[in-house]
Amino acid sequence: MSENRVIGAGGKIPWHLPEDFKWFRQVTTGHWLVMGRKTFESIGRPLPGRETAILSRTGFAAPGVHTVPSIEALDTLVGGDSRDVFVAGGAEIYSLLLTRCSDLFLTRVKRLVPGDTYFPPFETNFSLIGTPIETEEFVVEHYQPRPRWIA
Ligand SMILES: NC(=O)c1ccc[n+]([C@@H]2O[C@H](COP(=O)([O-])OP(=O)(O)OC[C@H]3O[C@@H](n4cnc5c(N)ncnc54)[C@H](OP(=O)(O)O)[C@@H]3O)[C@@H](O)[C@H]2O)c1
């Protein structure tokens, strides 16, 4: 997200950062990608080397991807599979699934960007544990859920 929390503008990602794409490809290859129907349509094709699950209530279908109508159906699809599940947006799907994530890798783009889609609040539930990549244009931050102590 940008400094003003933007992740999307007019159905697209409003920046082009090849090094960030490379990082995304490296960490997600061999695993599941879960994304909303709008994000998939903006990419337009399954990303190679990954199994794609699309959330859609309207029965969207496309070659080479799995579509599920609910989180329960997503659990059935990926459950029992040893591959990791990467939640790849957009805003609706981040809001839906962030609470179950064991890790959050957040690319912060170091500028203000106009847009219409924003990353949801996560700061009260996650702690920063490292910054695996930093360039002049962006930093990747690694967060994990804050421990909850309950009696
Ligand atoms: N900067 C980044 O890293 C990044 C990453 C990803 C996306 N983006 C951007 O984010 C924007 C898209 O985000 P968005 O929030 O508008 O849309 P989205 O999250 O990609 O997709 C929303 C769609 O997901 C489906 N959906 C949502 N909740 C569901 C549920 N509980 N069960 C089943 N299906 C469900 C619905 O599809 P149906 O309408 O078909 O029912 C809904 O219209 C684009 O601009 C994209 O480029 C940015």
The ligand as a Gaussian input file, in Angstrom:
#p B3LYP/6-31G(d) Opt

LIG

0 1
 N       -1.664000      -3.204000      -4.462000
 C       -1.891000      -4.503000      -4.367000
 O       -1.036000      -5.270000      -3.935000
 C       -3.213000      -5.063000      -4.823000
 C       -3.463000      -6.432000      -4.668000
 C       -4.701000      -6.931000      -5.095000
 C       -5.644000      -6.073000      -5.645000
 N       -5.371000      -4.755000      -5.784000
 C       -6.370000      -3.825000      -6.334000
 O       -7.560000      -3.871000      -5.548000
 C       -8.680000      -3.570000      -6.384000
 C       -9.705000      -4.688000      -6.283000
 O      -10.095000      -4.840000      -4.921000
 P      -11.636000      -4.918000      -4.484000
 O      -11.703000      -4.895000      -2.992000
 O      -12.403000      -3.891000      -5.260000
 O      -12.120000      -6.336000      -5.073000
 P      -11.610000      -7.842000      -4.794000
 O      -11.411000      -8.029000      -3.322000
 O      -10.500000      -8.177000      -5.703000
 O      -12.875000      -8.680000      -5.319000
 C      -14.151000      -8.444000      -4.772000
 C      -15.046000      -9.578000      -5.217000
 O      -14.733000     -10.760000      -4.487000
 C      -15.911000     -11.532000      -4.312000
 N      -16.158000     -11.701000      -2.886000
 C      -15.984000     -10.810000      -1.884000
 N      -16.325000     -11.334000      -0.701000
 C      -16.729000     -12.601000      -0.955000
 C      -17.211000     -13.665000      -0.138000
 N      -17.358000     -13.525000       1.216000
 N      -17.540000     -14.830000      -0.716000
 C      -17.406000     -14.991000      -2.049000
 N      -16.964000     -14.022000      -2.889000
 C      -16.632000     -12.850000      -2.332000
 C      -17.036000     -10.772000      -5.013000
 O      -17.059000     -11.241000      -6.356000
 P      -18.429000     -11.312000      -7.226000
 O      -18.816000      -9.862000      -7.451000
 O      -18.077000     -12.041000      -8.471000
 O      -19.431000     -12.033000      -6.357000
 C      -16.529000      -9.351000      -4.950000
 O      -17.112000      -8.490000      -5.921000
 C       -8.133000      -3.399000      -7.798000
 O       -7.868000      -2.027000      -8.034000
 C       -6.822000      -4.174000      -7.733000
 O       -5.892000      -3.758000      -8.717000
 C       -4.174000      -4.246000      -5.367000

